[in-house]
Amino acid sequence: MIAKTLTSSSIELIDKISYDAEEKEVVLNENVIKGLYPQQRDDIKRNVALANQAWKTSGQAIRACAYTLNEIKENTPRGNWKALLDSGNLDFSKSVAQDLVAAHNGMLANSSIPDRFLANISARTLGTVSRINDEALKQKVMERIVETEGKGFPESELKKMMRGSVKINKGKAGKKALKGLDANATKAETIDYYTKLVDSLQAQADGFADQLKKAVIANQDKAAKIGKLEEQIRQLKAG
């Protein structure tokens, strides 16, 4: 049945992974194997081991992809790198490639995060974490990724942690907020007022984060153009 629902490349990958899967390391929950025959228990244990190994392999692939992209970038003139990003030769978007290169340099190359923990984290989140300048905050985020044990680390949680690292003068912020609240407001009106205020500030914060990423990408594009011009100058001088 599997052979009829998978591509040939997927079947080859499963065959390869099956050699690495360690069934003896899998201890199934009693409810998982309750009422099953011995053969059924062996089958499910083997397939759980296979699924876990495949998941780990997907994390390895992300790390390998980030490493390989960085190798291309480091060993290619900036103009050619920019051309590759815009060419469509890569099977993923320009932003994903840029995020993975950032992830390699700012996080993956020197971290001990297990490969399987990377499978459920987007390239955008990995790139954003790697661009954090506050080393203490970056370390805290990486520890949080490990704590989730591969269950994923959504961008929303990352943004929450990044906002929490910004120091705010609560006294001044509170007084400023009170200026827009009627002195005779009821409890319900007060809650509604502050809820709308928080939502508005949240939208602004998200907008700033998107603007920052666009600015970083724009700066990288400009650097690529400079590299292309420098290469042209070098060729003109050589000629």
N, C-alpha and C positions, 0 to 999 in steps of 0.2 A: 504493500500500500504506500509506503514511504517513497519508493522508487517512482511511483506514478504521480506524486505531488511535488517533488523537488526537481530542480534543475540538475544537470549533470555536475556542474561545479559545486553545488551544495552537497550532493551525494559524496563527491570526492573529499570535500572538507570534513564531512561527518566521519568518513572512513579514517581520515588522518587523525581527527580528534579522538576517535574511539581508542586508539593505541595509547593515548596519554591519560585517558580518564581512569581515575583510581576508585574503583568500586568499593574497595575495602575501607576507604575513608568515609563512606556514606553510612550514616546511622539514621534510618528512617523513623519518623514518629509512629507510635503504635497504631494510631488511628488511620494512618496512611495504608498500612498493610493488613488491617483488621479484616478477617474473612477471606483473605486471598489464599490461593493454593501456592505451594512452594515455588513452582515455576513462575507464577505471576509475581511473587515477591522478588525473585531474582531479576525478572524483566524490568520491573519498575525501579529497582535499585540501580541496575545498569544504565537505564535511561536518565535517571536523575543525575548520576555521575557524568553522563554524556552532556546533559543540558548545562550543568555547572561548568564543565570544561569549555563548552562552546561559548558560554557567557564570558569566561575569563579570556578566551581567545579574542573576543571582540574588543575587550579592553586593551589587550596587547596590540591589536591592529590600530587602535586610535593612537597609542603612544608611538608606534612605528611610523604611522602616517605623519605625525607631527615632526618626528625626527627627520624623516626623508624630505619633507617640505623645507625644513630648515637647512638641510644639506644643499638643496637646490638654491635657496636664497643666498646662502653664504658663499657659494662657489660660482655664482652667475652675476654678471653685471646687472646693476639695478634696472636698467632699461629692459633687459631681457626678462628679468623676473616680473616686472610690471606687465610685459607683453604676455607672459604665460598666464598670469592671473586674469587677463582680459580675453584670452584666446578661446576659452571653452574647452581646452584640451584636458583639463581636470574634470573629474566626474562629480564635482561639488562646487559650490559658489565661491566667489572671490573672498567674501567675508569669512567663510568657514576656513579657507586656507590661511588667511591672515590671523584669525583667532588661534588656529593650531600652531602656527609658528610662534606666536606670542606665548602660548601655553608651554611649548617646549623650552623656550628660553627663560621664562619666568617661573616655571613650576615643575614640569615633568622631568627635565634633565637631571635635576638634583634632589628630587623628592623620593620618599620611600612609600608613596601611596601605591598599594597593590593594584595590579592591572585590572582586576575584576571590578574595582571601585570606579573605574573610568567609563565603563560601558553604559552607564545610565546618566551621564552628565553631558550636556550639550557643548559643542565647540565654543559657542558664544560665552557660556558660563566659565569654561576653562580659560578662555582668553581674558575675560574680565578679571578673574581672580589673579591671573599672571600680571596684569597691569596695575595692581594695587601697589602704591608706593609705600604705604605704611606696613613695614615688615611684621610688626606685632599683629596687626589685623590680618595680614595674609596668612601668617602661621595659625591664627585662630580659625580662619576659614578652612584651611587644609586639615586641621584637626577635626573640624566638624564633618568634613567629607569622609574621613576615616571612621568617625563615630557612626555614620549612617550604614556602614558595612555594605556598601554597594546598592543600597535601596534608592539612591539618587540624591541629588542636591539641586533643587530648582533655582532658577534665576531670581525668583521672588524672595527666597530665603537669603540669597546672597545680598540683594538690595537692602533687605531689612538689617542685615549685619553691618553693611556699609553705612547706612543711615545712623545706626546706633553708635558708630564710632565718632560721629561729629558732635563736638561739645556745644551745647546750647545753654544760654543764660535763661533758665526757666523763669526767673523772676520777671525779666524784661519781656519775655515772650508771653507770659501770662497777662501782664498789664496791657500789652498791645492788643491781645485778643479780647480783653474785657471792654475795650473802647467801642467795639462794634456790637456789644450785647446790651439790650435794654435793661436798665437797673431793676425794673419791675417784672422781668421775665420769670415765667414759671419754671419748675424743675424740668418738665418735658421740653419746653422751649429752649432751655439752656443746653440740654443734651443734644437736641436737634441742631442747635447753632454750632456747638463744638464738633459734632459729627461731620457737618458740612465743611467746617474749617479744616479738619484733619484730611478729609477727602481731597480738598482743593490743594493743600500743601503736598499731599502724596502725589497728585498729578503733576505738580511743578517739579518735585524731586525726580520723578520718572523721566520727565521731559529733559531735565538737566543731564541725567545719565545718558540719554540717547544722543543729546547734542555733543557730549564729551566724546562718545565713541565715534561719531561722525567726524569730529575735529581730528581725532587721532588717525582715522583712515585717510582723511584729506591730507594730513601732514605726510603720511607715508606715500601717498600718490605724488605729492610735490617732490619728495625726496627721490622717487623713482624717475621723475622727469629730469631732475638735476643730474642724476646718474647717467641718463641717456645723453644729455647735452655734453657732459664731461667726456663720455665715450666718443662722441662725434668730434669734439675738440682734439682728443688724443689722436684719432684717425687722421684728422686734417694735418696735425703737426707731423705725424709719421710720413704722410704723403709728400 
